Amino acid sequence: MSKSPYLERKFIEELNEEGIIQIRGYEFFRDKILSEFEPEGYKIAFNDWKEERRQRLLELADNILNDFDNKDRFQRLREPYKRDMIIPFVGAGLSIPSGLPSWVNFLKKVCQEIDVNVEELNQLISTGEFEKAAELLEQNDHRYLQEQLENIFGKDFEFNKIDGVICRLPEFFGKSSLVTTNYDNLIKIIYEHSGLHFSEYLLGLEHSVYSRHIREGKRKEYF
């Protein structure tokens, strides 16, 4: 397995999209045929795929930086990133590729089962006041809201079922702390799968110790 198991998984998925090989009633996956009968060819194909993907994403990134005039900001981030001084803030968007809902969709789904002022709720959501929207739902039916949070975000995931760039966080931020607003445990699963563990998990109510831990260089995950 490569240093990036996620990338190799995506390569294998793309390789097998070309179809299963059938020989006299027996089925064979393309990645297995290539890796077992021509391991060196498999490595070359994987490396070529990674380079093509890298060039494609670099071109896309350049276009985004140019379109939104973010090149100078990006350049200023390079040095602190090299010194492990960048702390990622991870929201629900990185969990969506794994099948979890956005916070907006979750709130609207819960709203369907709770007797609440829908107009007021939609107004809060439209202005980005998600915390107040959640408080409104909680005031009307605390038990149901908590039940849905646990049912949807509390389920366990296997690493191979987690998708998206979130899988590469340990590669990019293997030494830093991390802040997230997410209720799911995808980040914990991904880091542990990579052999990395946070020394402590802190909730928002414990934010007062945040600065001290950062100064001490301890790796934490903050909720």
C-alpha positions as CSV (number, residue, x, y, z in Angstrom):
1,M,0.0,0.0,0.0
2,S,1.2,3.5,-0.8
3,K,1.8,6.3,1.6
4,S,-1.6,7.6,0.6
5,P,-4.0,4.7,1.0
6,Y,-6.9,7.0,0.0
7,L,-5.3,7.9,-3.4
8,E,-4.5,4.3,-4.1
9,R,-8.1,3.4,-3.3
10,K,-9.4,6.1,-5.8
11,F,-6.9,4.7,-8.4
12,I,-8.2,1.2,-7.9
13,E,-11.9,2.4,-8.2
14,E,-11.1,4.2,-11.4
15,L,-9.2,1.3,-12.8
16,N,-12.1,-1.1,-12.1
17,E,-14.6,1.2,-13.6
18,E,-13.4,-0.1,-17.0
19,G,-15.2,-3.3,-16.1
20,I,-14.6,-6.7,-14.6
21,I,-12.6,-9.2,-16.7
22,Q,-14.6,-12.4,-17.3
23,I,-12.9,-15.6,-18.4
24,R,-15.0,-18.7,-18.9
25,G,-17.4,-17.8,-16.0
26,Y,-14.7,-16.5,-13.7
27,E,-14.5,-12.8,-12.8
28,F,-11.3,-10.8,-12.1
29,F,-10.8,-7.3,-11.0
30,R,-8.4,-5.3,-13.1
31,D,-6.3,-4.0,-10.2
32,K,-5.7,-7.5,-9.0
33,I,-4.7,-8.7,-12.4
34,L,-2.2,-5.8,-12.8
35,S,-0.8,-5.8,-9.3
36,E,-0.3,-9.6,-9.0
37,F,0.9,-10.4,-12.5
38,E,2.8,-7.2,-13.3
39,P,3.5,-5.5,-9.9
40,E,6.1,-3.1,-11.5
41,G,3.6,-2.1,-14.2
42,Y,1.0,-1.5,-11.4
43,K,3.4,0.9,-9.6
44,I,4.2,2.8,-12.9
45,A,0.5,3.1,-13.7
46,F,-0.3,4.3,-10.2
47,N,2.5,6.9,-10.2
48,D,1.4,8.1,-13.7
49,W,-2.2,8.4,-12.5
50,K,-1.1,10.4,-9.4
51,E,1.0,12.8,-11.5
52,E,-1.9,13.3,-14.0
53,R,-4.2,14.0,-11.1
54,R,-1.7,16.3,-9.5
55,Q,-1.3,18.4,-12.6
56,R,-5.1,18.6,-13.2
57,L,-5.7,19.7,-9.6
58,L,-2.8,22.3,-9.7
59,E,-4.3,23.8,-12.8
60,L,-7.7,23.9,-11.1
61,A,-6.2,25.5,-8.0
62,D,-4.4,28.2,-10.1
63,N,-7.7,29.0,-11.8
64,I,-9.5,29.4,-8.4
65,L,-6.7,31.5,-6.9
66,N,-6.7,33.8,-10.0
67,D,-10.5,34.0,-10.2
68,F,-10.9,35.1,-6.6
69,D,-7.6,37.1,-6.2
70,N,-6.3,34.8,-3.5
71,K,-2.8,34.2,-4.7
72,D,-1.2,36.6,-2.3
73,R,-3.1,35.1,0.6
74,F,-2.0,31.6,-0.4
75,Q,1.6,32.6,-0.6
76,R,1.5,34.1,2.9
77,L,0.2,30.8,4.2
78,R,3.1,28.8,2.8
79,E,5.7,29.7,5.4
80,P,3.5,29.1,8.5
81,Y,2.4,25.8,6.9
82,K,6.0,24.7,6.6
83,R,6.4,25.4,10.3
84,D,3.3,23.5,11.2
85,M,1.6,26.6,12.4
86,I,-1.6,26.3,10.3
87,I,-4.6,24.8,12.2
88,P,-7.3,23.5,10.0
89,F,-10.9,24.3,10.7
90,V,-13.1,21.5,9.4
91,G,-16.8,21.9,8.8
92,A,-19.6,19.6,7.6
93,G,-18.6,20.1,3.9
94,L,-15.7,17.7,4.3
95,S,-18.1,15.0,5.6
96,I,-20.6,15.3,2.8
97,P,-18.7,13.1,0.3
98,S,-19.0,10.2,2.8
99,G,-22.8,10.4,2.7
100,L,-23.4,12.7,5.7
101,P,-25.8,15.6,5.3
102,S,-24.8,19.3,5.4
103,W,-25.8,21.1,8.6
104,V,-28.5,22.9,6.6
105,N,-30.1,19.7,5.2
106,F,-29.9,18.1,8.7
107,L,-31.8,21.0,10.3
108,K,-34.4,21.0,7.6
109,K,-34.9,17.3,7.9
110,V,-35.4,17.5,11.7
111,C,-37.8,20.4,11.2
112,Q,-40.2,18.1,9.3
113,E,-40.8,16.1,12.5
114,I,-40.9,19.0,15.1
115,D,-43.7,21.4,15.7
116,V,-41.7,24.6,15.1
117,N,-42.1,28.0,13.4
118,V,-40.8,27.0,9.9
119,E,-40.6,30.6,8.7
120,E,-38.5,31.6,11.6
121,L,-36.3,28.5,11.2
122,N,-35.7,29.2,7.5
123,Q,-34.9,32.8,8.2
124,L,-32.2,31.8,10.6
125,I,-30.8,29.2,8.2
126,S,-30.8,31.7,5.3
127,T,-28.8,34.2,7.3
128,G,-26.3,31.5,8.4
129,E,-27.4,31.5,12.0
130,F,-27.3,27.7,12.3
131,E,-26.6,27.6,16.0
132,K,-29.7,29.7,16.7
133,A,-31.7,27.4,14.3
134,A,-30.6,24.4,16.2
135,E,-31.5,26.1,19.5
136,L,-35.0,26.7,18.2
137,L,-35.4,23.0,17.3
138,E,-34.0,22.0,20.7
139,Q,-36.4,24.3,22.6
140,N,-39.3,22.6,20.9
141,D,-38.1,19.0,21.1
142,H,-34.8,18.4,22.7
143,R,-35.1,14.6,22.8
144,Y,-35.9,14.2,19.1
145,L,-33.0,16.5,18.1
146,Q,-30.5,14.6,20.2
147,E,-31.8,11.3,18.8
148,Q,-31.3,12.5,15.2
149,L,-27.8,13.8,16.0
150,E,-26.9,10.4,17.4
151,N,-28.6,8.4,14.6
152,I,-27.1,10.3,11.7
153,F,-23.7,11.6,13.0
154,G,-23.0,9.1,15.7
155,K,-22.7,5.9,13.5
156,D,-19.3,4.3,13.1
157,F,-17.6,4.4,9.7
158,E,-15.0,2.1,8.2
159,F,-12.1,3.9,6.8
160,N,-12.7,2.5,3.3
161,K,-16.2,4.0,3.4
162,I,-14.9,7.5,4.1
163,D,-14.5,9.6,0.9
164,G,-13.1,13.0,-0.1
165,V,-10.2,15.2,0.8
166,I,-10.9,14.7,4.5
167,C,-9.0,11.4,4.1
168,R,-5.8,13.3,3.4
169,L,-5.8,15.5,6.4
170,P,-3.2,13.4,8.2
171,E,-0.8,13.9,5.3
172,F,-1.2,17.6,5.2
173,F,-1.7,18.3,9.0
174,G,0.0,15.4,10.7
175,K,1.5,17.5,13.5
176,S,-1.0,20.2,14.2
177,S,-4.1,20.5,16.3
178,L,-7.5,20.6,14.5
179,V,-10.7,22.5,15.1
180,T,-14.1,21.1,13.9
181,T,-17.8,21.9,14.3
182,N,-18.7,18.4,13.2
183,Y,-20.6,15.8,15.3
184,D,-19.3,12.8,13.3
185,N,-16.1,10.9,14.2
186,L,-14.6,10.7,10.7
187,I,-11.6,12.8,11.6
188,K,-10.8,10.5,14.6
189,I,-11.1,7.4,12.4
190,I,-8.9,8.8,9.6
191,Y,-6.1,9.9,11.9
192,E,-6.1,6.6,13.8
193,H,-6.0,4.7,10.6
194,S,-2.9,6.7,9.7
195,G,-1.3,5.8,13.0
196,L,-1.8,9.2,14.4
197,H,-3.6,10.0,17.6
198,F,-4.7,13.3,19.2
199,S,-3.4,13.6,22.8
200,E,-6.8,15.0,23.9
201,Y,-10.3,15.9,22.6
202,L,-11.7,19.2,23.9
203,L,-15.2,20.5,23.7
204,G,-16.1,24.1,23.0
205,L,-16.8,24.7,26.7
206,E,-13.1,24.0,27.3
207,H,-11.9,26.7,24.9
208,S,-10.1,28.6,27.6
209,V,-7.3,26.0,27.6
210,Y,-6.9,26.2,23.8
211,S,-4.2,28.8,23.6
212,R,-2.1,27.1,26.3
213,H,-2.2,23.8,24.6
214,I,-1.2,25.4,21.3
215,R,1.8,27.1,23.0
216,E,2.8,23.7,24.5
217,G,2.7,22.1,21.0
218,K,0.2,19.5,22.0
219,R,-2.0,17.9,19.3
220,K,-5.7,18.3,20.1
221,E,-9.0,18.0,18.3
222,Y,-11.4,20.7,19.3
223,F,-15.2,20.5,18.9
